[in-house]
Amino acid sequence: METKNRLKKGDIVILLSGNDRGKKGKILSIDKRKNFVIVEGINLAKKHVRPRKQGEQGGIIEKEAPIHISNLKLVCPKCGNPTRVQKSILDNKKKVRICNKCGEFID
């Protein structure tokens, strides 16, 4: 089930729940169908990797795991506060996102 997505790749977000609650990070990728997001440096999971080629190093790698989009909130680049996002259409029919706290355009 796809929902209205108000986040984009490259946005700075804050985590609302979980072990890393309160941490900020940049969105690396978004899966719109499953509503999952991968955020840089948040929700790290350890993965055991076997060497595939001769001479390649194996071991334990820390990798970002997906987070559900409902557990994230956008951080406004202008005021720096976590905020909800409004969408609006300008006169030239361009869609913009607006910060709910300070009223400034996000992009």
C-alpha positions in Angstrom: 0.0 0.0 0.0 1.5 3.3 -1.1 0.9 6.4 1.0 1.5 10.1 0.3 5.2 10.6 0.7 6.4 14.0 1.8 10.1 13.0 2.1 12.7 13.0 -0.7 16.2 11.5 -1.2 18.8 13.9 0.4 16.5 15.3 3.1 17.7 15.5 6.7 15.3 13.6 9.0 15.2 12.7 12.7 14.2 9.3 14.1 11.1 9.4 16.4 11.3 5.8 17.9 13.6 2.9 18.3 17.1 2.4 19.7 18.5 5.4 17.7 15.7 7.8 18.8 16.7 11.4 18.4 19.5 10.8 15.9 19.6 12.9 12.6 20.7 11.6 9.2 20.4 12.0 5.5 18.0 9.9 3.4 20.0 7.6 1.1 17.1 5.8 -0.6 13.3 5.4 -0.4 11.1 2.3 -1.2 7.8 4.0 -2.0 5.8 0.7 -2.3 6.8 -0.7 1.1 7.1 2.8 2.8 10.7 2.1 4.0 13.6 4.5 4.0 17.3 4.0 4.4 19.0 6.7 6.5 22.7 7.4 6.6 24.2 6.2 10.0 20.9 5.2 11.6 19.6 1.7 12.4 22.9 -0.1 11.7 22.8 -3.8 11.4 25.8 -6.2 11.4 26.1 -8.5 8.4 28.5 -11.4 8.2 30.2 -11.5 4.8 32.1 -14.4 3.3 34.9 -13.6 0.9 33.7 -14.3 -2.7 37.0 -14.0 -4.6 40.4 -15.2 -3.8 42.2 -12.5 -1.8 39.0 -10.7 -0.8 38.5 -9.8 2.8 35.5 -11.4 4.7 34.2 -10.3 8.1 31.5 -8.4 9.8 30.1 -5.3 8.0 27.8 -2.7 9.5 25.1 -1.6 7.1 22.1 0.6 7.3 18.8 -1.3 7.6 15.4 0.1 6.4 13.2 2.1 8.7 9.5 2.6 8.3 8.6 6.1 7.0 6.2 6.7 9.9 9.1 6.7 12.4 10.8 9.7 10.7 10.2 13.4 10.7 11.7 16.0 8.4 14.1 18.6 9.9 13.5 22.0 8.4 16.6 23.4 6.8 15.6 27.0 7.7 14.5 26.7 11.3 16.2 23.4 12.2 13.2 22.0 14.0 11.5 18.6 13.2 8.3 19.5 11.4 5.3 18.2 9.4 5.2 19.1 5.8 2.5 20.8 3.8 2.2 20.7 0.1 1.1 23.7 -2.0 0.9 24.7 -5.6 2.3 28.0 -6.8 0.9 30.3 -9.5 3.1 28.6 -12.1 1.6 25.2 -11.2 4.8 24.1 -9.4 4.4 21.9 -6.3 6.4 23.0 -3.3 6.8 21.7 0.3 6.3 24.1 3.2 7.5 23.8 6.8 4.6 23.7 9.2 6.5 25.6 12.0 8.1 28.5 10.2 6.1 28.6 7.0 9.3 28.7 4.7 9.6 26.8 1.5 11.7 23.6 1.9 12.6 23.1 -1.8 
